[in-house]
Amino acid sequence: MSDRRRVRVDLAGRAYDIEIGPGLIDEAGALIKPLLARPYAAVLADAAVVERHGDRLKAALAAADIRSDMISVRPGE
C-alpha cells in the first residue's frame, strides 16, 4: 500500500492536484516532464526548503532533462 495521496485544491477557475508522499522529490522530473510545454521549470520556494531540498530536486529535474532555476523567498512569504 502506498503512502502517497492526491489532494484536489479547488479554486474558482483554476483547480489543481497536489501529490503528497515519500519519494516524490526524487521522482519529480519524471512526474513533471509530461506536464511541461518545454523542458524548463522555475521553482519558487521558502529559502529553508531550497536549502534542505533544492539540490535534490534540481538533480531529479536534470535527470529528466529539465533545466531549472531555484528562486528562494524569505520564510513566510
Secondary structure, 3 states (H helix, E strand, C coil): CCCCEEEEECCCCCCEEEEECCCHHHHHHHHHHHHCCCCEEEEEEEHHHHHHHHHHHHHHHHHCCCEEEEEEECCCC
